[in-house]
Amino acid sequence: MRVTRLPLPLLPFLVAVVQVAGSTGAQWNQLHSAGLMRVPLDAVGYALLLTGPLALTVRHRNPVVSLAVTQVATWAYVVLGYSYGPVFASPAIALYCAVSAGHRRAAWLTGGLMYAFLLSYATWAANLPIPSWYHNLAVAAFIGVVLAAGEYTRARRERITERRRVEAEESRRQASEERLTMAQELHDVLAHNISLIHVQASTALHLIDDHPEQARTALTTIKQASKDVLTEMRSVINVLREGAPRSPTAGLDRLDELTGRAEHGGLTIERQVEGRVRALPPGTDRAGYRIVQEALTNAARHAPGSTVTVLLRYGPRELLIRVTDTGGVGAAEPLGGGNGIPGMRERATALGGTLTSGPHGRGFRVEARLPIPEEPA
């Protein structure tokens, strides 16, 4: 439930009206009571009744000052013998505001002093018509309730502040993870297609004089690859736009397009699918696609002209992705310290899976195992 705070001048004004009107009304009985014998309100009495509400105007900026002024004004009012009434409203509100604002030591100390003062006054100076133990218990209960209410408000405010801080931190963390995911997606898209373009450009330059028709095929592949990279980049960047899907569209259902581009790039692709193909979680589906894409990119760069076997095996709780090439038959690029394999391993590890890679015969093999939901009966 949301509580609307009163405007700053309104609460002190209301307290002033209540204290002045209530104390004026209360003195009619107390002036003529043989047991109480209070003195009538005069200029000093009314000034003290207004001092407390006036001090409440700074209760948010300087709660300790407000607390001290209201206490002193109230004690002076009681000692001078003016009529009992709602004069205790101001110190109670100031006490609540001080403890709820976090000034706990000052508030609890002042509450103890207030109780000691009223206890001493009631014992030695006042002539109360009620038993002293009842009066003392009532005063202690009143001060205790005010302090407890202030503590509750303070604790609740701190919990709300902490929750907002945690939510803001979590939002920043998620935004950072999304930026990292987008960077990884862009890396994979660019690495695959630019590598394909590079290989085909080298082929075209090599064949353009002696085999212009084959060079034309390589240039056609470059054109298609450049178009594909623009399309995929647009797809990834659209994720950042308002109202766009929160995950890129690349998935294993687009594996035919991926292997088709790789074949245009000079690789021979053999696809094998084992087990019952079923829908996968978006993260696993995207990671599987990117792992195959990166493995084909490495094959195109380091083993051009090779035969690549892409195996997808759908197990009960695991998806096996195995990409094996037979080794290059043309001029391969020297192996460098790129981020392809570490990036694939990070994707698999993030999903709770594993990825291994290394030489296999004359070629190279990448094998990833990704956990997937159990196959329904």
TAJOLIN-V9156 format. One record per residue. N is the residue number from 1. RES is the residue in one letter. SS is DSSP state (H for helix, E for strand, C for the rest). PSI is psi in whole degrees, 0 to 359 (none if undefined). BURIAL is 1 if it has 9 or more other C-alpha atoms within 8 Angstrom, else 0. Layout:
# TAJOLIN-V9156
n = {N	N}
res = {RES	RES}
ss = {SS	SS}
psi = {PSI	PSI}
burial = {BURIAL	BURIAL}
This chain:
# TAJOLIN-V9156
n = {1	2	3	4	5	6	7	8	9	10	11	12	13	14	15	16	17	18	19	20	21	22	23	24	25	26	27	28	29	30	31	32	33	34	35	36	37	38	39	40	41	42	43	44	45	46	47	48	49	50	51	52	53	54	55	56	57	58	59	60	61	62	63	64	65	66	67	68	69	70	71	72	73	74	75	76	77	78	79	80	81	82	83	84	85	86	87	88	89	90	91	92	93	94	95	96	97	98	99	100	101	102	103	104	105	106	107	108	109	110	111	112	113	114	115	116	117	118	119	120	121	122	123	124	125	126	127	128	129	130	131	132	133	134	135	136	137	138	139	140	141	142	143	144	145	146	147	148	149	150	151	152	153	154	155	156	157	158	159	160	161	162	163	164	165	166	167	168	169	170	171	172	173	174	175	176	177	178	179	180	181	182	183	184	185	186	187	188	189	190	191	192	193	194	195	196	197	198	199	200	201	202	203	204	205	206	207	208	209	210	211	212	213	214	215	216	217	218	219	220	221	222	223	224	225	226	227	228	229	230	231	232	233	234	235	236	237	238	239	240	241	242	243	244	245	246	247	248	249	250	251	252	253	254	255	256	257	258	259	260	261	262	263	264	265	266	267	268	269	270	271	272	273	274	275	276	277	278	279	280	281	282	283	284	285	286	287	288	289	290	291	292	293	294	295	296	297	298	299	300	301	302	303	304	305	306	307	308	309	310	311	312	313	314	315	316	317	318	319	320	321	322	323	324	325	326	327	328	329	330	331	332	333	334	335	336	337	338	339	340	341	342	343	344	345	346	347	348	349	350	351	352	353	354	355	356	357	358	359	360	361	362	363	364	365	366	367	368	369	370	371	372	373	374	375	376	377}
res = {M	R	V	T	R	L	P	L	P	L	L	P	F	L	V	A	V	V	Q	V	A	G	S	T	G	A	Q	W	N	Q	L	H	S	A	G	L	M	R	V	P	L	D	A	V	G	Y	A	L	L	L	T	G	P	L	A	L	T	V	R	H	R	N	P	V	V	S	L	A	V	T	Q	V	A	T	W	A	Y	V	V	L	G	Y	S	Y	G	P	V	F	A	S	P	A	I	A	L	Y	C	A	V	S	A	G	H	R	R	A	A	W	L	T	G	G	L	M	Y	A	F	L	L	S	Y	A	T	W	A	A	N	L	P	I	P	S	W	Y	H	N	L	A	V	A	A	F	I	G	V	V	L	A	A	G	E	Y	T	R	A	R	R	E	R	I	T	E	R	R	R	V	E	A	E	E	S	R	R	Q	A	S	E	E	R	L	T	M	A	Q	E	L	H	D	V	L	A	H	N	I	S	L	I	H	V	Q	A	S	T	A	L	H	L	I	D	D	H	P	E	Q	A	R	T	A	L	T	T	I	K	Q	A	S	K	D	V	L	T	E	M	R	S	V	I	N	V	L	R	E	G	A	P	R	S	P	T	A	G	L	D	R	L	D	E	L	T	G	R	A	E	H	G	G	L	T	I	E	R	Q	V	E	G	R	V	R	A	L	P	P	G	T	D	R	A	G	Y	R	I	V	Q	E	A	L	T	N	A	A	R	H	A	P	G	S	T	V	T	V	L	L	R	Y	G	P	R	E	L	L	I	R	V	T	D	T	G	G	V	G	A	A	E	P	L	G	G	G	N	G	I	P	G	M	R	E	R	A	T	A	L	G	G	T	L	T	S	G	P	H	G	R	G	F	R	V	E	A	R	L	P	I	P	E	E	P	A}
ss = {C	C	C	C	C	C	C	H	H	H	H	H	H	H	H	H	H	H	H	H	H	H	H	H	H	H	H	H	H	H	H	C	C	C	C	C	C	C	E	C	C	C	H	H	H	H	H	H	H	H	H	H	H	H	H	H	H	H	C	C	C	C	H	H	H	H	H	H	H	H	H	H	H	H	H	H	H	H	H	C	C	E	C	C	C	C	C	H	H	H	H	H	H	H	H	H	H	H	H	H	C	C	C	H	H	H	H	H	H	H	H	H	H	H	H	H	H	H	H	H	H	H	H	H	C	C	C	C	C	C	C	H	H	H	H	H	H	H	H	H	H	H	H	H	H	H	H	H	H	H	H	H	H	H	H	H	H	H	H	H	H	H	H	H	H	H	H	H	H	H	H	H	H	H	H	H	H	H	H	H	H	H	H	H	H	H	H	H	H	H	H	H	H	H	H	H	H	H	H	H	H	H	H	H	H	H	H	C	C	C	C	H	H	H	H	H	H	H	H	H	H	H	H	H	H	H	H	H	H	H	H	H	H	H	H	H	H	H	C	C	C	C	C	C	C	C	C	C	C	C	C	H	H	H	H	H	H	H	H	H	H	H	H	H	C	C	C	E	E	E	E	E	E	E	C	C	C	C	C	C	C	H	H	H	H	H	H	H	H	H	H	H	H	H	H	H	H	H	H	H	H	H	C	C	C	C	E	E	E	E	E	E	E	E	C	C	C	E	E	E	E	E	E	E	E	C	C	C	C	C	C	C	C	C	C	C	C	C	C	H	H	H	H	H	H	H	H	H	H	H	C	C	C	E	E	E	E	E	E	E	C	C	E	E	E	E	E	E	E	E	E	C	C	C	C	C	C}
psi = {133	128	126	124	137	149	150	313	345	315	311	322	315	319	320	316	315	316	316	311	316	317	323	318	325	333	341	319	324	335	325	8	127	333	326	307	56	160	152	153	136	196	320	318	315	324	318	324	330	342	317	306	324	322	336	344	341	20	334	325	316	76	327	319	315	318	315	316	317	322	313	317	320	317	317	320	317	316	324	355	16	167	144	146	208	25	339	0	316	308	329	315	318	322	316	314	322	314	325	335	356	358	65	317	313	321	313	323	316	320	319	318	321	318	319	320	311	325	315	317	316	331	319	341	323	152	85	143	4	159	144	323	324	318	314	320	319	319	315	318	319	312	320	319	318	314	320	320	320	320	319	315	318	314	320	318	320	322	319	317	317	320	319	322	317	319	319	320	320	322	318	321	316	319	321	319	322	319	320	319	316	320	320	320	314	321	314	318	311	317	316	307	321	323	318	316	318	314	316	325	319	320	316	317	325	329	352	329	314	328	73	330	319	325	324	319	318	319	324	319	320	316	315	321	320	324	318	320	323	319	315	322	319	321	318	315	329	339	329	349	153	131	359	162	149	9	143	161	353	133	174	344	347	20	329	317	318	312	329	317	322	324	322	333	2	357	154	119	131	117	137	130	125	149	176	118	132	165	141	158	147	317	318	319	315	318	319	317	314	327	315	318	314	322	319	324	315	321	319	325	317	347	58	141	2	169	129	128	122	114	128	121	113	106	180	320	12	140	121	126	120	121	116	128	160	4	151	150	359	195	116	153	144	144	135	182	53	182	10	301	315	324	318	318	322	320	315	317	323	334	3	15	193	159	130	153	151	175	146	102	231	353	213	147	137	128	123	141	115	131	139	160	147	139	130	150	none}
burial = {0	0	0	0	0	0	0	0	0	0	1	1	1	0	1	1	1	1	1	1	0	1	1	1	0	1	1	0	0	1	1	0	0	0	0	1	1	1	0	0	1	0	0	0	1	1	0	1	1	1	1	1	1	1	1	1	1	1	1	0	0	0	1	1	1	1	1	0	1	1	1	0	1	1	1	1	1	1	0	0	0	1	1	1	1	1	1	0	1	1	1	1	1	1	1	1	1	1	1	1	1	0	1	1	0	1	1	1	0	1	1	0	0	1	1	0	1	1	1	1	1	1	0	0	0	0	0	1	0	0	0	1	0	0	1	1	0	0	1	1	0	0	1	0	0	1	1	0	1	1	1	1	1	1	1	0	0	0	0	0	0	0	0	0	0	0	0	0	0	0	0	0	0	0	0	0	0	0	0	0	0	1	0	1	1	1	0	1	1	1	1	1	1	1	1	1	1	0	1	1	1	0	1	1	0	0	1	1	0	0	0	1	0	1	1	1	0	1	1	0	1	1	0	0	1	1	0	1	1	0	0	1	1	0	1	1	1	1	1	0	0	0	0	0	0	0	0	1	0	1	1	1	0	1	1	0	0	1	1	0	1	1	1	1	1	1	1	1	1	0	0	0	0	1	0	0	0	0	0	0	0	0	0	1	1	1	1	1	1	1	1	1	1	1	1	1	1	1	1	1	1	1	1	1	1	1	1	1	1	1	1	1	1	1	0	0	1	1	1	1	1	1	1	1	1	1	1	1	0	0	0	1	0	0	0	0	0	0	0	1	1	0	1	1	1	0	1	1	1	0	1	0	1	1	1	0	1	0	0	0	0	0	1	1	1	1	1	1	1	1	1	1	0	0	0	0	0}
